[in-house]
Amino acid sequence: MTLPGSPFLAYRGNDLHLEGVSLKALAQTHGTPLYVYSRQAMLAALAPYQKALQGRPHLVCYAVKANSNLAVLQTFAEAGCGFDIVSGGELARVLAAGGDPAKVVFSGVGKTRAEMKQVLEAGVRCFNVESTAELEVLSQVASGLGRTAQVSLRVNPDVDAGTHPYISTGLKGNKFGVAHELALATYRRAASLPGIAVTGIDCHIGSQITEVSPYLDALDRVLDLVEAIEAAGVPIHHLDLGGGLGITYTDETPPGADVLIGQLLARIDARGHGHRELLFEPGRSLVGNAGVLLTEVMYLKPGEHKNFCVVDAAMNDLARPALYEAWMAIVNTQVREGDAPVWDVVGPVCESGDWLGRDRALAVQPGDVLAVLSAGAYGMTMASNYNTRGRAAELMVDGEQVWVVREREAVNDLFRLERRLPR
Ligand SMILES: *Cc1c(COP(=O)(O)O)cnc(C)c1O
């Protein structure tokens, strides 16, 4: 049986292993639902980025929102990465994990004054500013603190990344970035404001992108702007080309990061911009295929129209199927011979949108442990407590070693901050 995604995931005998560890055994020891991440898979996903950029000034800023567990951040910090953050909370995580604030870029359309202050005081590398209004506020906050904010403007290149509308961010109708036509004027404004130092340009056109061409289109648009902005007397030091590279959930064939970057570098060099520092902000492509969600089969409910396989993980644990109708592979951690009827794999939450997979042929019995594959990105970070369900535990494996990197949430944790009315 071939498994999409990770070479670190394979059956040994009857038992699905992530690196050297049996997933069924982990479920028995630690309970379900359970997220498990492979440290080697993360490092292997990072390697082509680093290799392709070797010998040039560059910084790979892991996008924290994809998977913000401290041990994941620590893994990337130790491998030399910077971080792309979208909140003050994510900065706190990066610092707690041992990340270097001088390698952090701060993105997002709705930065608060408090976050700007926190981030300036931590001494982060750069603000990716998304509007003129934000620029004015950042100037006030930075001047008030007697500091200078290094700034790149996130420009909206108006290219179609060819991905799901909810994760497409580089089109005119999206809320992100400064419109291409306004970019030059906004750079002029930025250069004139106190407390602001223009340092770069940034774009991020979407997520789960499986082709090189949208990146090349965006790059051309960005380089056109760089040339216009510098002609207007505002120097641009770095190019931040964002994240967004896709992974294999089923049969997608995204380019490798080395292939993507190779083509981008060729275009950058051909247009005479090879001296600039390059930043990338990959999230999904570094962690997506490195993680699985384990869930136990509770009940089999064959029916006239549909067969339901009721498992103990739900949309609160893994929102992607409910949110984007995302297709994620689901396999039994134990090989079973015999019939493989077609099931809808559903959770216990009271919503018909609470499914993990539809129409899946699975040989399965109650008590079996299923693995939802490619669950390392936008899995745990999007988890909620809906239905007063504690969030899953998280494990990291490395070879034969296993660490608990987040304990399972207890019910008491869930209403600890709530109060009854006085009576
Ligand atoms: C989400 C995000 C990323 C990471 O996107 P992936 O698709 O996970 O690589 C990078 N930059 C910004 C600004 C983002 O919002």
PDBQT file of the ligand as one rigid body, heavy atoms in Angstrom, charges set to zero:
ROOT
HETATM    1  C1  LIG A 501      -0.048  31.523   6.497  1.00  0.00    +0.000 C 
HETATM    2  C2  LIG A 501       1.048  32.359   6.018  1.00  0.00    +0.000 A 
HETATM    3  C3  LIG A 501       2.241  31.774   5.581  1.00  0.00    +0.000 A 
HETATM    4  C4  LIG A 501       2.435  30.281   5.499  1.00  0.00    +0.000 C 
HETATM    5  O1  LIG A 501       1.637  29.715   4.520  1.00  0.00    +0.000 OA
HETATM    6  P1  LIG A 501       1.800  28.152   4.161  1.00  0.00    +0.000 P 
HETATM    7  O2  LIG A 501       0.795  27.923   3.106  1.00  0.00    +0.000 OA
HETATM    8  O3  LIG A 501       1.510  27.395   5.399  1.00  0.00    +0.000 OA
HETATM    9  O4  LIG A 501       3.206  27.960   3.687  1.00  0.00    +0.000 OA
HETATM   10  C5  LIG A 501       3.260  32.607   5.206  1.00  0.00    +0.000 A 
HETATM   11  N1  LIG A 501       3.131  33.965   5.243  1.00  0.00    +0.000 NA
HETATM   12  C6  LIG A 501       1.985  34.559   5.642  1.00  0.00    +0.000 A 
HETATM   13  C7  LIG A 501       1.895  36.029   5.672  1.00  0.00    +0.000 C 
HETATM   14  C8  LIG A 501       0.916  33.776   6.040  1.00  0.00    +0.000 A 
HETATM   15  O5  LIG A 501      -0.224  34.374   6.419  1.00  0.00    +0.000 OA
ENDROOT
TORSDOF 0
